[in-house]
Amino acid sequence: MDFHILNDDNLKIRYAVGGSKGEIVLLIHGLGGSIESWVNNIDALSKEFKVIALDLPGFGLSDKPIIDHTIHFYTNCFTKFLRILSRTRHVSIVGHLLEVRLLQKLRKGAKHAFASALRGSSKAARLDKRLDRIKAKMLLIWGKDDQIIPVKFTERFVNLRNCRIILIENSGHQLYFTRYVLFNNYVSDFIKESRAI
């Protein structure tokens, strides 16, 4: 895995690249996380895909601007990041919502981004009624014992034709970390199957 810095609009974003073949898989950590959140996933997925993981602005070793870290801000960051790094390839996005290591382990300057992003997401418009507009194939992998974002939140995805939901027994919120072998296999199989159809 190689680490790089992307400097865009005077905002430095740290990212890592693993593997070189196949399509791009972009790993986006949850609030409070960093590239290191994917320590159990990058090498395994890099055997089949080109994997890119980034430190979101405000976290890890990326810049930590004192701004409103809204969904709009992060959407613009992803869009620019993808345009620069993946001009010609298809991209699969793997994300996580929230890290449970939280505030006590955040790097200096990241507490503002964490609090601001939480405020921003709580004020953002709810997209429940518009989920059926998503055309991309989706895979939700959820821990049945998740106490942070309980499994009941998968209900709004059940009737979507392009969404597969996998519930993992005896798993909590960070199953990409604690049950990484299963997680990596499900992600890899889903991406390969989606491309074959």
N, C-alpha and C positions, 0 to 999 in steps of 0.2 A: 504494500500500500504506500503510495506516494502522497505527500502533503503539498498543497499549493495555496497561494493567496490570490484571489481575484480582487482587483481594485476597480470598482465601478462607482462613478459619481462620488468619489472621495470616501467610499465605504469599503473597507477591507473585509472580505469574506474568506474564511479558511475553509478549504475543502480537501477531501482525500479521494484518490482514484485507485481502484483495485481491479485487476483483470483488464482485458483489452478486446475480447471477442464478444460477439453477440450484441444484443441491444443494450441500451443503457437502462440501468435500474438506479433511480435516485432515492436515497434514504434520507428522510426528513425526521429528525428527532422531535420529541415532545417538548413542551415548555419546561425549562429547567435542565434540559439535557445538552448533549454535544455529540460530536462525531463518535466519541468513546462510548456512547450509549449503544452503538451497533457493534461492539467488539466481538460479539459471538456470531455476527451475521455477515460482515464484510468479506472475510476470507472464503467462507463457504459459498456465498453467492458469486464471488469473483471467479470461481472455477467455470461458470457457465455464462456469465454476463460481464459487461463493463459496469462496475459499481462506482457510483459517485455519492459520497456522503458529505454534508456540509454542516458547519456551525452556523445556525441562524444568526442574523445580526442581533446582538444583545446577549449572546451565549457563547460558551466555549472560548475559542481564541479569536473569534471575529470581533469587529469593532462593536462598541456598546454606546451608540448615540443616545443622548437624553432627548428622546422624542416619544410621540405616541406610537406604541407598537400595536397597530391595529391590524385586522385581517387584510384590509386594503394595502397597508404597507408591506406585509409579507407576501401577498399575491403579486405585487409589483416586483419584489425581490426575486421570487421564483421565476416569473416570466423573463426577466432580464438574464438571470442565471442560466436558464434553459436555452435562451436564444444564443448566448455566447458559447456554451459548452456542447450543445447537441443540435447543431444546425441541420443535419441531414438524417438523423436516426430517430426511430421511434423511442419513446421514453415510458417506462413503467415507474410509477411513483409509489413508494412504500413509506407510510408515515405512522406516527404515534402521537397521541394527544397530549399526554402529561406525564412527566417523570415524577416518581415518588421520592426521589432524593431531596427534592425541593430546596427551600431557602437556605438551610444551614450549610449546604455544600456548594452553593452557587459561587462562581468566580466573582472577584471584585467587579462591581459595575453591573452585574447581571440581575440583581434584585429589582432594579428599576424596570428592566425589560420584562421580567416575570410578572410583576404586579401590573404593569401597563398592558401587557398582552391579555392577562386575565380580565382586566376591566374592559378592554376593547372587545373581547369575544363575548362578554356578558351583555354588552350593549348592541352587538351586531344583530342584524335582521336574521330571523330564523329561516332556514332553508327547507324545513320539513315538507312544505307544500310543493316544492320545486325539485325534489329529488328525482322525479320521473323524467326530468329534462336531461339528466346525465346520460350520455350515450356510451361512454367508456364502460368496459367490463370492470366490475368491482369485486373485490374479495375482502370480507371482514373476518378477521380471526380474533375471537373474543374468549377471554377466560371466564368460565362459568362462575368462578368465585370472585370476580372483580368487584371490589367494594368501592372503588373510586368512581368508575363509570359502569354501573350495574348492567347486566345482560338485557334488562328490559329495554334499553335504548336501541337494541337491534330490531325491535318490532317495526319501526318505520321503514326498514329496508326489506322486510320479508316479502312483500308483494312486488318488488322491483324485478323485472325480467332479467336484467343484466347484472344481478348481484348474487354472489354466493356467500353464505354465512357458515363459518365453521366455529363450533363451540368446543373448547378444550376443557375437559374435566380436570379437576384439581389444579386449576390455574387461576392466578389473579391478574392484576393489571399489566404487569411487565412480562408477559409470557414470551415476547420476542427475546428476552434476556434469560428467563428461567427455564423455558421450554424451547430453546433455540433450535434444536434439531428438528422437531416437528414444525416449528414456524418456518425455518429455511426450506424444508421440503415442500410445504404447502405453497409458499410463495413461488418457488422455482417451478413446480408443476403447473401452477395456475398461469404463469407467464408463458411457458412453453405451449400449454394447451390453447391459450388465447390466440397465440400467433398461428397455430396450426389450423384453426377454424377459418 
